[in-house]
Amino acid sequence: MAFVAVLTLLFALAFADLPTEKAAVPFPLQAVRLTEGTSFYAAQQLNTKYLLMLDPDRLLYSFRKTANIPTSATPYGGWEDPNVELRGHFVGHYLSATAMTWASTGNEDVRKNMSYVIDELEKCQDKLGTGYLSAFPTSFFDRLENLKPVWAPYYTIHKIMAGLFDQYRITANQKALNMTLKMAAYFKQRIDRVIDNLTISQWEKIINVEFGGMNEVLYNMYEVTQNSDLLYMAHLFDKAVFMGPLSVRSDELTGLHANTHIPEVVGAARRYEVTGDKTYRDIAEFFLTLVNSTRSYATGGSNMNEHWEEPHRLGDKLNGANEETCTQYNILKVARHIFQWQPNGQIAEFYERAIMNGILGVQRPNSPGVSIYMNPLGAGVSRKTGAHGWGTPFDSFWCCYGTAVESFSKLGDSIYFKGSVDGSTVKNNIWINQFVSSTVEWEEAGLTIRQTANFPAVSGTPMTNNVSVMLLDFTTTKKTVSSTAVWIRIPFWAKPGTISLSTTTDNKTKTVKGEPGNFYELAEEWNTGDSVVASFSPTLRSEPISDDRPEFANLSAILYGPLVLCGITVDEYDLVGNKEHLDDWIVRVDDNQPLQSIALYTTSATKQYIRHSAFLGWVSDIDPEAGTDAPDATFMVSEVSKSRSTTRLVRISSVNYPNFFLTHNGDGKIALVSTNGSEAFNKSSTFRQTAGNLNTSSTAAFSLELDDMPGYYVSTMKNGEEADERNEAGYTPLYVSKMQSGQPFAAASTFTFEKGLFQYKPYSFIAQGENRDYLLQPINSMVDEQYTAYFNFIMPAEQTIKN
């Protein structure tokens, strides 16, 4: 293997082609601005807030210690703790993220902090005097080169070099580039010494560990400097034992650590772009196709416990440790490169799916610096209790924290691409790649384009009528070209027969129909006031798990457009219905319906809420922040009729058990029961909402009297006595109790309505289950709720008989 690797390297250096010319390139982040009031903008702002929460001196602690520079700062914890061998990696991500955040937002506080970090890192590098720069000593590399245990030192070096290079690439900081070049020179000396003294075979053993994207950053630096030493070093990180099988289209991914190897493929893509070596284009394209066709989930992610399993064997690999978010970040980079070589709808679809389902939900809403490591996909999983759970702002700093801050700093990337060559005809092209409300300034063409999209990203006006609309408004800033081709992506998830593109130019409108699955060209001389309206209906469909074993033939995910819908459920996952015709039995709900929680009336800060568990009604404390229990304590209250001026008849249905109602079950307790439409059920599930039994000045207080048993109330007391009964979790049952005099009973039967602890998320649906119905919501909206991402589809009995 060593001899083959040396020959491969020599031939690559001697016969490298010219750099490839890309068909499309993304607009710089400075040219794109996200629209306020949208989910993408909110995620970007939350990320920016976190970056500004971070103290630069605390980030620099281990760098200064390594360089023997005094510091009074307190180090951060987690993977940045001074005793953790990967320390320093997040600082590299921080440099990349702050550069991209500044470019995306123009935030000067971000620029001030990142410039300070670079200046202080330069002092550390100068103090060390060799070009070396890291948060740990060079002895880590001594251990690596002697094949002794050490935690991925080149991984951290890649993050630092990539962060410095991004500062140069995006903000034109020449100092950052010089620092990176000094680092490269230092490591070239080390690598040369290894190869000279220990042979190329030893080097191959050394890099049989996780080293991030060392090849990528070195190719990036070579492209800028044309320094052949950098090209030579980059080739040395093109790991032959991994690249070789891919180059002959052989699948040897089983058992490999996913995030070790995806960045290496990003480096392969850069090798093709920088040198024109088509073998490495083939490697990148084959790799993406291979992963997506054999090991990917409906979310666009792959891997379990960070490793790839056997191909088409995912049915029993669904749990709380699926889809490491670092891998989602890196495979999006692979797709972005491939799209630039040949823009096509399939790659754009994958990018959309992966970012919508695997990136947007990584942040905890309204909680800067709280992110997840994995994207759980099992039955009854929760992000709160999945592998690693939610991190903390200052004591986690996992690898996925680094890729998260980068991901949310560049949400404006890859929405638009521009190009100049289409076959043999020179054109000015812009590809509208993603449906994200934003504005792009295309300086070369003299155009500003404002996109307003209501799906799949949530905007200020989410889609309400099941018709996705994307509007482009044009403004001419200067006339530099006569005609521009605007390529509109018509997604494969668009329902055939619902697709229309209306173009208005010079106050004249023309409409064309399109077919799903690729881009449609609109070539015009665009002027201020021109517009394009693209509309289509998203399909509701099932997608089978990648598993060819018969026992998993009916295991499928449900998608609405590109959004994976998961069921709010503890562990059930059986659905009754024809998976080829989901529209017949899965219905969208009104996202704006008011949902309510019902609390025992109290003047104290501690509240107890009515909830359901094991199909019985209970009262317990609920932690609204945790969210896990919130769906069980949220209801839809519907008015049956007004019975008297002071009362109304209501029915109370569960949110996460659709069509289940609170009712009295005949044994003195309140239960949660599925509606059967009978007169007896309707009576037992109807309550009179009366003025509160407790004498209080609050007009919001009320009591619930049974409509078919006048004088009996919903209460936490049993027959007028305090109940000793509790379940394993300590919940108090809800009883049916006859009216009693006295304050204790009045307090135990008086409640107040509050805004629901849980709320419908945009694009919610209800699906019919075997034993219950399910509330379906986009997986990227999950916080702590328990949910199920894949369902076992059961054909209805009448259809089974017909078939």
Residue, then its C-alpha position, 0 to 999 in steps of 0.5 A: m500500500a505504501f508503494v502505491a501511495v507514493l506512486t499515486l502522489l508522484f503522478a499527481l504532482a507531475f501530471a496534475d491538470l489545470p484548475t477546473e472551471k466551475a459552472a456555478v459559484p455561490f454568492p459571497l455572504q456579504a451579498v446576501r441578507l436574510t429577511e427579518g421575521t423568518s426562521f432562518y433569520a431567527a436562527q442566525q440572530l440566536n447564533t450571533k448572540y451566543l458568539l457575543m456571549l463568549d469571552p475571548d480571553r477565556l477562549l484564549y486561556s489554553f493557547r496562552k498557557t501553551a505559549n507561557i503567556p500569563t492569563s487571569a482568565t478562567p478557562y471554559g469547560g467541556w472539550e475546551d477544558p485545559n485537561v481535555e486533549l482536543r482543547g482549542h478546536f472550538v476556537g478554530h470554529y469560532l474564527s470561522a463562525t465570526a468571520m461568516t457572521w460578520a459577513s452575513t450581518g455586518n455586526e461590528d462587535v463580532r468583528k472587534n472580538m474576532s480581530y482581538v482573538i487573532d491579534e492575541l493568537e499571533k502573540c502566542q505564535d510569536k512567543l513559541g517562535t517556531g510557527y507552531l500554534s495550538a492550545f496544547p504542546t507539541s508533545f501531542f504530535d510526538r505521541l501521534e508520530n510514535l503511534k501512542p494514544v492521543w486524541a486527534p491533534y491534527y483535527t484541532i490543527h485543522k480547525i485553527m488553520a481553517g479558522l485563520f484562513d476563513q478570516y483571510r478569505i472572508t475579511a481580508n485579514q492578511k495577518a491571519l493568512n501569514m499565521t496559517l502559512k507559518m503553521a503549515a511550514y512548521f508541520k511540513q518540517r515535522i511531516d518531512r522528518v517522519i517520512d525521511n526517518l520512519t518512511i511513508s508507511q509510518w505516515e500512513k499509519i499516523i493519519n489513520v486517525e481523525f484529522g478533520g479536513m487538513n487536505e481541504v485547508l491546504y488545498n485552499m491555501y495552495e490555491v491562494t499562494q501557489n506554494s507547491d509545498l502546500l500542494y505536496m502536504a495536501h496530497l499527503f492527507d489524501k488518505a489512500v486507504f480510504m480514497g482508493p476504494l472510492s476511486v474504483r467505486s467500491d463500498e467499504l464504508t461499513g464500520l468507519h467513523a463518519n465524521t473522520h471521513i466526510p471531511e476527507v471527501v471535502g478535501a477530495a473535492r477541493r483537489y479536483e477544483v484546484t488541480g483538475d484531477k478528475t479522479y477526485r471528482d469521481i470520488a466525491e460524486f460516488f461517495l455522496t451517491l453511495v451514502n445517500s442511496t445506502r445509509s441515509y435517513a429521510t432527514g438527509g443524515s447518516n450514521m449511528n453512534e457516529h459510525w456507518e452501518e452495513p448498507h441497507r440495514l437501517g431498520d434496527k438502527l433507530n435510537g437516540a444516537n443517530e446522525e451526528t450533526c457534524t456529519q450533516y455540516n460536512i456532507l452539506k459541504v460535499a454537496r455544495h461543491i458538486f452542485q458548483w460543477q454541474p448545477n442540478g435539482q437532485i443536489a439542490e433537493f438534498y441540500e434543502r432536505a439536509i439543512m431543513n431537517g438536520i441543521l435548523g433543529v440543532q439549536r434550542p429555541n430562545s436559548p443561545g449556546v444550547s445545541i445538540y450533538m445527535n439528531p435522535l430518530g428512534a421511537g419515543v426519543s427526545r433531544k433532551t434525553g438522547a445521546h449527550g442531550w442538550g449542551t450548555p453554553f460554557d461547559s460543552f464545546w463538543c465538536c458539534y458545537g463548533t460545526a453548529v456555530e459555523s452552520f448558523s453563521k452561513l445560513g445565507d450561503s447556497i441560497y443563490f449561485k451565479g455562473s457565466v457558462d452554459g454549454s457553448t453559450v455565454k450567459n449570465n445565470i443565477w440559480i435560485n437554489q433554496f426557498v429562503s426569504s432573503t435579498v441578494e445583490w448581484e453586482e456584476a449583473g446590476l441586479t438586486i433580487r428580493q425573494t419572499a418564500n413561505f415554505p419550507a422555511v417558516s416566514g412571517t406568513p407561513m403557508t396556510n392554504n397548502v400552496s407554496v409561493m415564492l416571489l422574486d422582486f427585481t431592482t436594477t442597480k446598474k445596467t451591465v448585461s442585456s439578458t439574465a437567465v434566472w433558474i428557478r428550482i422546481p422541487f421534486w416534492a411539488k405536486p404535478g399539475t400544481i406548478s406554475l411560474s408567472t413572470t411579469t416584465d414591462n407590466k406584461t405577465k406570462t405564465v408557464k407550467g413546469e415539471p418537478g425535479n429540476f430547474y426552469e430557465l427564465a431569460e429576460e432583460w430584467n428591470t425594476g418592478d419585474s417579478v416572478v411568482a412560483s407556486f406549487s403544492p407540496t406533496l404529503r408522502s411516505e419514504p421507506i427506511s433504507d433496509d432491504r429486509p422483509e421485516f422492515a418493508n413497512l417502516s417509513a418516514i412521512l414527509y411534507g415537501p422536504l420536511v420530515l414529520c414526526g409523531i408526538t408519542v412515547d413509543e407507539y409507531d403503528l399507523v393504519g393507512n395506505k402509505e401510497h395515498l397519505d392525503d386520504w387519511i392524514v390531514r393538516v391542522d390549523d396551526n393557529q388554533p388556541l391551545q390551553s393548559i389547565a392549572l389548579y388555582t393558586t396564588s403561589a409561584t408553584k403551579q400544578y397542571i391537569r395532565h394525562s398519563a396512561f390514559l388517566g387524568w392527573v395533576s402534577d408539577i410541569d416544567p414548562e422549560a423542559g418541555t417533555d411533559a408539556p404536550d401531556a398537559t396541553f388541551m384543546v377546549s371546545e365549546v359545545s353550547k352555552s347552557r346558562s349565562t354563567t356556564r358553558l358546556v365544554r369538551i376537553s381533548s388532548v393535543n398529543y392524543p388527537n380525538f381523545f377526550l377527558t371523560h369520567n370513566g364510571d369508577g370515580k376517576i377522570a380518564l382519557v378516552s378515544t371518541n366513539g361518537s356515541e351519545a353516552f360518550n358525548k355525555s360523559s365527556t361534556f363538562r359545565q364550566t362554572a364559576g370557581n368553587l373557591n371564593t376568589s376575586s379572579t374572574a379567570a377561575f372556574s370549576l368543571e361540573l359533570d354535565d350528566m351528573p349535576g353536583y359532581y365536579v372534577s377534583t383532586m379530592k376523593n369523596g371529599e377527602e385528601a387522596d393518598e393515591r399517587n402513581e410512580a411519578g408522584y402524580t395525583p389522580l383526578y377524581v369525580s367528587k360530589m360537591q362538598s362544603g368548605q375551603p379544601f374541596a373548593a380549592a381542589s376543584t377550582f382551576t384556571f386556563e393558561k396559554g398552552l405549555f405546548q403549541y402547534k408548530p407550523y405544518s402540523f398534521i393528524a394521522q390515524g394510528e392503530n390504537r390512537d391517532y398521532l399529532l405530526q410535526p416537523i422534526n426541526s421543531m422538536v425541543d424536548e418532546q418525545y417523538t417518533a420519526y419512522f412509522n410501521f404502516i398497516m394496511p386498513a383491513e378493508q383494503t387488505i381484503k380488496n388486495 
